[in-house]
Amino acid sequence: MSRGEPLTSSIRMDISVIVPTRNRSALLALTLRSVLRQRDVDLEVIVVDEASTDDTPKMLAALADARVRVIRHDTPSGVAIARNRGAAEAHGDWLAFLDDDDLWAPEKLVCQLQAAQQVGRDWAYTGAVVINMHGQILRVQRPLPPEEIVTALPRYNAIPGGGSNVVVRRTTWILVGPFNTRLRNTEDWEMWIRLAKHGPPACVCSPLIARRLHHSNSTLDISEIVRGTQLIEALHHTTADWGRLHRWFAHSCLRAGRRRAALGQFARAAVRGQQRAVASDLSAILQGIVAGRTPKSSDHSRDDAWLGMATAWIQEQLHGAHGSTEDPRSLSDKPPTPEAT
């Protein structure tokens, strides 16, 4: 379903949004704002505070919104345990998971719920964009069709936006099982594999998620991703697309300023079948260096409509539309080097 289509009143279902967090109060403030502005759904927000030592508890207490519940862990337990705790305490018929540094379009949840209802599916996903801390769109992430998602998931995390995308019936989540607590930053991927085995999802082909890149993204921990991928291979008797992963690692290394390591990862990706993609990446990077700017998408004409749709709601979130105010710290961080896959 596309953005802007009429929404039926029958879609008003209860949904619980689970947001784990630790020491990211400035990022979390804007993330929660995007949740609390969801349209045409009755929701609750369960924030699982992983023993934050910054002003996160104070910020949450000041929200004064009855839809927000806070569960606090005295010691950090990890994102998988935090999500599982939130899901166990949820009251909604549906569950949605959101990382504390990502943003949602105002119609994200209602579009996914309606898509699932229309085709009789138990879970749903959508498209995403990747932005820096100034709201600049660095790339788009168009979702594959459901049948291709089911095929791709055992080889790589084909769900755009990672853990901030999927909505799932609570009864289905209970049946499929909780997030695997042995995984630290690939637990979402492993859960999506299990959901795909349960049945195909519904898809909303619109850019309804914005993933913010910054210096503390958990996805920068390459060694943990490698460990998690190897465990997923063992659990699901599959072989990951390591060429794709090494290419992604290369961009993570570039974001961290590790250029030599990035070249090594690009070489590994090329050896594992990603020669054309690596050549395209390196060409875009060189063009950006020469032009003194961020490389643009290689398929910009196809992305123009998505860029327009995403830009509208992202700028509304960032610049405090409707007279609301936002903690300026959430907009003041230096933008990181873009990652491209």
N, C-alpha and C positions, 0 to 999 in steps of 0.2 A: 504494500500500500504506500502511496506517495504522501508527502506532507501536504496539508491543505485540503485533503478530502474530508467530507463530512463525517462526523463521529456520532454513532448512535448512542442513545441513552442507555441501552442494554449493556454497554461496556463498563458500567460503573461497578467494578469488582474491588474487593479488598486486596491490597498488596502490601507486603512488608519489605522495606528497603533496608538492607544491612550494610553498614559502613564501618569497617575496622579502621582504627587510627592510632597513631602514636607520634606525639611531638611534632605535629604539623598544623597547628591551629590556624595559621594564615591561609594555607591551602584548603583546609577543611571548611573554613567559613564560606568560601565561594562555592565549594562542592555542595554543601548543605543548602545553600540558597537555590542552586539549580534543582535540587530534589523538591524542596518545599514549594517551588513554582510549577510543579507538574499539574497539568490540566485534566479535568474530567475523570479523575480517579480518587477514590478514598484510600488514603495510604497512612501508614505509620513508618517512622524512621527509627531504626535501632542502631545507635552508635555504640560500638564496642571499643572502649578506650583501653588501649594496651599499656596501662601504667604510665601515662604521659607525665612528664616532669615540667613541661612548659605551661602556658596559660590555657591549654585546651579545656580543662574542667571549668574554668571561669568563663570562657567563651560559650561553652555549651549551656551553662546555667543561665547565661544572659539571654538565650534565645527566646525563652518564654513562649514556646509553641507546644501545645498539648500533644501534637503529633509526634514529638521527638522523645524517645526514651534512651537513657544512657545506661549501659552496663560497663562497669569498670573492673578490669583485672589488676590485681595488686602487683603482679609481675608479668612481663611480656610473654605471651604464649605462642605467638606466630599467627599469621593471617588465616591459615586453615582452621585453627582452633577458634579464633575469633569469629569467623564466619559461621562455623558450626554452632557456636554458643548463641549467636544472634538468631539463626534459623530455628534453633530449639525453643526460643522464647517468642517466636513470631506468632501473630494472630491472624495474619492475612491468608487468603486462599492461594495467593501467588507469592513467590519470593523473587526479589531482585537484589543483586549484589553490586556495590559501587566502591571503587577505590577512593581514598580520601583526597586524591589529587586530580580527579577527572570531573568532567561536567556533562550534564544532560540537556538536550533540547527540551523545551516545556512540554512537548507532546510525545516524548520518548516512550513513556510507559503505556499511555492509552493506545498508541499506534501498535505496539507489540501485543498488547492484550487483545485488541480487535483482530489483528492478523491471526493470532492463535485460535481465537474463537471462530473465525470464518472458515478455517481449514481443519478444525478439530485436532489441533496439535497441543502437546503438553509443555512445550518450551518454544521460545522465539528469540531471534537475534536481529540485529540491525547493522547499519554501516557506521563509519566513524571518520573523523579527521584527527590529525595530529597537530598540535599547536605548541608554540613557545609561551613563555610567561607573559608576553605582551599580547597574546591572542592572535598572532600571525599564524596562518595555516601553512604548515610545512609540507603536508601531503594528505591525500585522501586515501581511505581504505574502503573500497567498495566490497560488499559482501558477495561471496559466491552463492549460487542458488542452493537450496536445501539439499538436493541429491548430491551435489558436488561437495558440500560441507561434510556430509556423512562419510564420503570417500576419502576426503583430505585429512580429516582430524587425526587418524592414527599416525600420520606422517609429520604433521606440524600443526601448530595452533592456528587454524584458519578462521577463527572467530575474531573479527576486528574489535579493537578496544579492550582485549583481554578480559579481565574479571569484572569489568564494568558494563558488560553488554547484556548478558542473558537474563531473561525472566523465565521462571519455571513454576509449574504447579507445586505447591508444598507437598501434596500427596506423592507426586512423582519424585521429588527430591528425597523424601523419606524412603521411597522404594529403591531408588538408585544407590543411596548411601551417602554419607557425609563426605566433605572434602578430606582428602588423604593428608593426614598430619605429618607424614614423612617428607612431604614436598613443601618447599618454602616460597618459590616464585613460579612454579609450574603447576600448582594445584588446580588452577582454573582449567587449564588445558586437559588435565587428566579427568576432571569432572565432565567436561564437554564430551570427551570420548565415551564415557559411560552413558551420558544422556543420548548420544547418537545411537548407541547400541539398543537403547530402550525404544527409540523411534525417531523419525525425522522431525526437524523443527519447522516452524513458520519463519518467514523472512520479511523484514521491512527494509526495502532498498532505498534508504534515505540516510543522510549523515546526521544522526541523532546523538552521537557521543563525541566529545572532544577529549582526547588524551593529552594531558599537559606534560611536556618534557622539561625536566629540571635536573639538578645535580644529584638528587637523592632518589631517583627512580630505582625501584628494586630490580628492574630488568637490566640494570647495568652490571649486576653480579653474574658474570659469565660462568664462573666455576660452578655456581649453584644451579644455573640453567643446564649445564652439561650433566651434573649429577642427577638432576631431576629428569632430564630426558632419558638418561640411561635406565633409571628406575621405571619410567613409563614404558620403555621398550620391553623390559622384563615383565611388568605387570600385564601388558596387553599383547604380548607376543608379536610385536610389530617392529619395523625398522624406520627410524625417523629420517626425515629428509635433511641430512647433515649438510648438504650443499647450501640449502636455504638458510640453515641455522648459522653456518660459518659466515655467510654474507651478512646476516643480521648482526653477528658478533663484530664484524668489521666496522659497521657503522656505530656500534656501541663504543668501540675503541676510539674512533674518531671523536665522538662526543667527549670522551675522557682525555683527549689530547695525546693519545698513544698511537702515533701515526705508523711507527714501525710494526707494532702489533696488528694494526689494521691491515697493513699490506700482507702480513702473514695469513690473516683470516681470509682476505680476498683470494689469496693463492689457494688456500684449502677449498674455498667455495668453487673456484674454477675447476680444480681437479675433480670435484664431486658433481660436475655436470652443470654448473652455473656460469659457464664462460660468457654467454651473451649478456646475461644480467650483470655480471661483474664489469664487463666492458662498458655497458651503459652507465653503470654507477660511476666508474672512474671518469668517463667522459663528462658526466654531469658535474662531478666534483671539480674537475679542471676548469670547466666553463664558469662555474661559480667563483673560483679563485681568480680567474682572469677578469671577470666582470665585477669582482668585489661584492658579491651578493650571494644570497642563498640560492642554490640550484632549484629550478622549478620542476614541476612534474613533467615527465616525458610525454604525457598524453593530455596536455593542458586543454585542448579543445573539448575533449570528452569530459573533462572535470569542471568546466566553467559553471555548469548548472549547480553542481554540488558545492562548489566554492561559494556561490551566491547564497544558497540556502543556509549553509553552515555559518557563513560570515554574519548573516543577519541575527541569528539567535546568540552567537558567541559574543558579539559586540554588545548586545542587550545585557547579557550576563555581566560582562566586564565593566560596563560603564554605568551600572546602577539605574536601569530604566525604571520608570514609574516613581521616581523620586526617592528610591531607597538608597541607603548608604552602605558602603562596604569597607572593611579594614584595608587601608591602603597598602599594607604589607603584602597582600595577596597579588598585587600588581607590580611590585617594585623589584622583583628578582631579575637578575641579568638573564637574558634568553640564552639557552644552551645551543651548541652546535646541532643542527638538525640531523635526525636519523632517517635513513631511507631504506626501504626493503622492496 
